[in-house]
Amino acid sequence: MVVAVLVAFVSIQIVPYGRTASNPPVVNEPEWDIKATRDLAVRACFDCHSNETHYPWYSRVEPVSWWTQNHVEEGRDDLNFSEWSWEYDDVDEIAESVMEGEMPPNYYKLIPGDRNLSERERENLIRGLISTFNYSDKARQADDH
């Protein structure tokens, strides 16, 4: 049984999904209200919601890489700070996700590093995102006229 599990584990290392783990170029970022907001977003959000993902070593091991790559792709599809567009107009939903602790997800907080936000940092991020989204929206409206 142990040999079968070992053979299966080694065999799945051949499957390439997630192995590329590359970052597309940064196309467009929002006009951040202040640098501190961007810094907090980089710490807590960018690994899944930007084209600036930092892949840890274990994300190169199957099946972890499959899960990691799928999670990053879903995060980028939902909200991508590196391919910013005006379609992200539901700042209330994003702020609520951060406020209620849904974002970043609990498992992300277990990963070593400086990803965990204090309550004060979480509040600052929420205020900063609201301000950034409102500022970006005003800039878009000015460009439209």
N, C-alpha and C positions, 0 to 999 in steps of 0.2 A: 504494500500500500504506500509506504513512504517513497519507494522508488517511482511509483506511478505519479505521485504528486510532484516529485522532483522533475521527472521527465516532462510533465505538463507545464510546470513553471518555466523550465528552460525553453520548451517549445514556443510558448507564447511570447518569448522575447523577440521572436522573428517577426511578429506582426507589427507593421510599421505605424499604425495609427497613433498619433500623439508624439511620435518620435521626432518629428520635424520641429515641434515646439519653437517656432520662429515668430518674430514680431514684425508685422507689416509696418511700413513707414507711418510716422505721425503726419496726418493730413491737415488737421485743424483742431485746435483746442478752444475751449470757451475763453472769453475774456474774463479772467478771474478777478474778483473784487479786490482781493489782496493776496500777496504771496503765501501767507499763512494758511489760507483756505486750500490752495493748491497743494501745499506741503502735507496737510492732513489728508487730503484726497489721495495723494501719492501713497502715503503710508497705509491707508485703510481700504482704498478702492482700486487703485491702478493695476494691481496684479490680475484682476479679472475684468476690469472695465476700461482698459486702455490697450494700446499697442506697445506698451512698455512693461510687459509681464516679465517678472524675474522667476525663472523656473528653477526650483531647488533640485539638487542631484537626484533625489528619489523620484522625481517626476519623469525620469528617464527609464524607470523600471516598470515593466508591464506587471500587472494591469493598472498600476497607479497612474501611468502616463495616459491611459485611455480616459480614466475618470478626470484627470487634471485638464487634459486638452478639451474634453467635452464641456467641462465647467467654464473654462476660459472662453470658449466659443459662444456658449449661452450668455455669459456675462457681457461680452462684446456686442452681441446681438441686442441685448436689452438696453444697454447704455455704454457708449464708447467715448471717453473723453478725448481720444486721439483722432476721432473722425466725427467731430462735433458738428451737429446740424440743428436746425431749429425744431426738429420733430420732438426733441426732449423737452416738452413744455409742461410736463406734469411734475413740477418741483414738489408739490405737496405729497405725492406718492413716494417720491425718493426720500424726502425729509422724514416721512412717517416710517419708512423702512429702517432708516438709521436710528430714529428716536426709539422705536420699539425693539431695537436690538436684532432685527432680522438681517441687517447688513452692518458690518460684515457678518457672514454666517458664523455660528459657534465653532465649527470645525476649523475655520480659517484662523480663529484666535488661538488655536492650539499649536499652530506652526511657529517655530522659534523665529524671533525677530521683533522688530519694533512696530508691529501691526496693531496692537491693542490700543484703543483710545480710552483715556479716562473719561469720566462723565462730563467734565468741563470741556475736554477736547471734542467730544461727541456733540455737545451743544454748540460749540464754536463752528464745527463742520456744518451742522444743520443751518445755522445763521449764514455762514459763508456761502453755502450752496444756494440758498434762497436769494441772497444778494447777487451772487454771480449769475444765476439764471435770469433774474430780473434785469440786471445790467446788460446781459447778452441779448435779451429780448428787446430792450430799448435800443441797443445798437442796431439790431436787425431792422426794427421799425424805421430808424433814421436812414438806413441804407435803402429801404424800400421807397423812400420819398425823394 
